Structure formats: structure tokens, C-alpha cells
Amino acid sequence: MFEPTIKDIAKICGVGVSTVSRAINDHPDINPETKEKIMSTIREYGYVPNDSARNLKRVDAKAIAVLVKGIANPFFINMIKVIEQECKKKHYAMELSHIEADEDEVDVAQKVVKEKRLRGIIFLGGLFSHSEEKLKKLSVPFVFSTVGSIPENISKNIYSSISVDDRKESARMVDYLISLGHTQIAILVAEAMEESIGKLRLEGYCDALRAHGIEIHRSLICQTRNELSHFSMENGYLSTKKLLERGEMFTALYAVSDALAIGALRALHDAGLRVPEDISLAGFDGIGMANYTVPSLTTMHQPVEEMAKDTTRLLFDIIAKKTKHQHITYEAELMIKESTAKRP
């Protein structure tokens, strides 16, 4: 059976090997008629180059990218799983990339779109610090899912967003702790910088204290360690140890993510403190693991499956030009478990 090489395709079409390569990789610098002739010949002879099969398939491939900041946060595991399932239903491939804390996700997105010939992008996590001019350079539709607040001066017509109201829901958690009689409430906060989810949840904490006339003590605001993954259990553990070593007095500890809270739980245990008898502990996100800690963790549960499904549905609809950009905000649910109790 005749199995043509790239040189055979070039010879049949009367062009150079480099021209065939440009056609396969969908480069713009090729005559459309020449490209069509080459692709028709490739289909006719069933040619799939061993070192470029992925690129050949990509000519008509359907693929999106999921760019994740904070991959150490277990909250994203279920989101990614559901997004992947939704992609398979639509016969889309999913390109998953981890973005480091100091990387610019839009710069990475521009590179990935160019290399992978993507149809759309989902940004998961991180913070927003990009200009409208920079966002407009992205040539495919994109959705910000569970990303920090986006400034009002950015046109809502150029992007979509999916999130809970992190500031409001964070305040609800602190309201609950105050209802138990706690007034000395420490907070374990990650990424407390401009427009980040961590900052929004810190602001919610401050909002609740002010609403109840409780003084905000800066000494009870514990920033996680920058050299570690911001929303990791390890960071929660080490940051809580640091808080305890400072000798601060508090009866409740609120961590802005469940992963941080689980790390904090171990640090409290190692210090000989009982939860919730000595310290009430609360988290945020509602990850499955929080149900299996001892004690089980009180948390603000985000509707992760619904958010993930709506994120992909919205992106696919925009790609298909069935809808324009949308901005969806969900209600979180306060899940009261064993880790919180009335003030001792």
C-alpha cells in the first residue's frame, strides 16, 4: 500500500516541502488556492506525517484552553473535571495549562492560542490586572471563571465572567462566626493584593466586623507565605503556626479557602488546641475533602458543578455565535459542620 511522505505530497502538488508544511500548520502566508490543492491531495492520499500528525488534525480541530492559576487549590480539581466532561460532550479537546503566580495569564493565552489554534479560553482563578487594550489582543472568546473582580472601566462586551460574590459571601461567613459570640476572629488570607479573590474575601471580613461594631485588629490578619503556593494546605499549616507563635489571642479562625483551613486544622492540633472547643475554624469553597476532616469543616460552599457547566456552555455558545458575553453571579451556601461552635 502506497504511504506517501511529505516530499511525495510536495511533488504531486508541484510545490516545495516548506509550502506543504505551511498548509498543514495553517500558516497565513500561503496562497489559498495552493493551500486547498495541498489539503485536497493530503485527504486523497491519506497522508498523516509522523512528526506533524497533531498539527494536521488541528487544521479542523475543535479545542479550548483552560489556564489555571492556583493549581494547588483542590477547589479547581472538580471544576476541571466537569469542564473536561462538558468538552467531550461537544467533541472538543481541552488543553490544560498551569499558570505560575508570577506569570501573566493573558501573555500565556496569546502564546497558546497561536501555537494550538484554539477556539476559546477559560481562565480559572488568579487575579485581574489587565488593560482592555491587552484583552482585545486575544483573538478568540474567553471566560473568566472564579477570578477576582474586574474593574468597571473594562467593557463587559469583550469578556464573560462566572463567579460568586466573594466579598458578600465572605462577610456572611464572618457574620455567622459573630452570631456564635466570637469577636476575636483571625483571618488567614492569601493574595491580598489588588483585585484578587483573597482581597475580596478580606474586604468581606472587614465589612462584617464593621457592621457589628467590632474593631479590626491588623495583628489578626495573617498573610500566607508568598514563597509557597498561595492556596495550599502547606501554606495554611505554616502560616497558622506563625500566627500562633506571635501569641495573638483569638477564639475563631477564618481561612479564605478550605485548603488553607485544612492546613490550619493540623497546625492547631499540633499546638494542642482543640477545634471547635478552643478555636472555631471556618473555610471557603466547599471542597469534598472538607467533609472528611476531623472535625468536618464549616465552609461557604460554591456551586462548583453548576459554575463549571455554565462556564463551558457559555464559551461554546459564544464560539457558535449563539449568544453575546454574559456575567453570571451565583449564591454560595453556608455549610455548618463540626469545626465551629459557640464562643467558649
C-alpha positions, 0 to 999 in steps of 0.5 A: 500500500502506497504511504506517501511522505511529505516530499511525495505530497510536495511533488504531486502538488508541484510545490516545495516541502516548506509550502506543504508544511505551511498548509498543514500548520495553517500558516497565513502566508500561503496562497489559498488556492495552493493551500486547498490543492495541498489539503485536497491531495493530503485527504486523497492520499491519506497522508498523516506525517509522523512528526506533524500528525497533531498539527494536521488534525488541528487544521479542523480541530475543535479545542479550548484552553483552560489556564489555571492559576492556583493549581494547588487549590483542590477547589479547581480539581472538580471544576476541571473535571466537569469542564473536561466532561462538558468538552467531550460532550461537544467533541472538543479537546481541552488543553490544560495549562498551569499558570505560575503566580508570577506569570501573566495569564493573558501573555500565556493565552496569546502564546497558546492560542497561536501555537494550538489554534484554539477556539476559546479560553477559560481562565480559572482563578488568579487575579485581574490586572489587565488593560482592555487594550491587552484583552482585545489582543486575544483573538478568540472568546474567553471566560473568566471563571472564579477570578477576582473582580474586574474593574468597571472601566473594562467593557463587559462586551469583550469578556464573560465572567462566572463567579460568586460574590466573594466579598458578600459571601465572605462577610456572611461567613464572618457574620455567622462566626459573630452570631456564635459570640466570637469577636476575636476572629483571625483571618488567614488570607492569601493574595491580598493584593489588588483585585484578587479573590483573597482581597475580596474575601478580606474586604468581606471580613472587614465589612462584617466586623464593621457592621457589628461594631467590632474593631479590626485588629491588623495583628489578626490578619495573617498573610500566607507565605508568598514563597509557597503556593498561595492556596495550599494546605502547606501554606495554611499549616505554616502560616497558622503556626506563625500566627500562633507563635506571635501569641495573638489571642483569638477564639475563631479562625477564618481561612479564605479557602478550605485548603488553607483551613485544612492546613490550619486544622493540623497546625492547631492540633499540633499546638494542642488546641482543640477545634471547635472547643478552643478555636472555631475554624471556618473555610471557603469553597466547599471542597469534598475533602472538607467533609472528611476532616476531623472535625468536618469543616464549616465552609461557604460552599460554591456551586462548583458543578453548576459554575463549571457547566455554565462556564463551558456552555457559555464559551461554546455558545459564544464560539457558535455565535449563539449568544453575546458575553454574559456575567453570571453571579451565583449564591454560595451556601453556608455549610455548618459542620463540626469545626465551629461552635459557640464562643467558649 
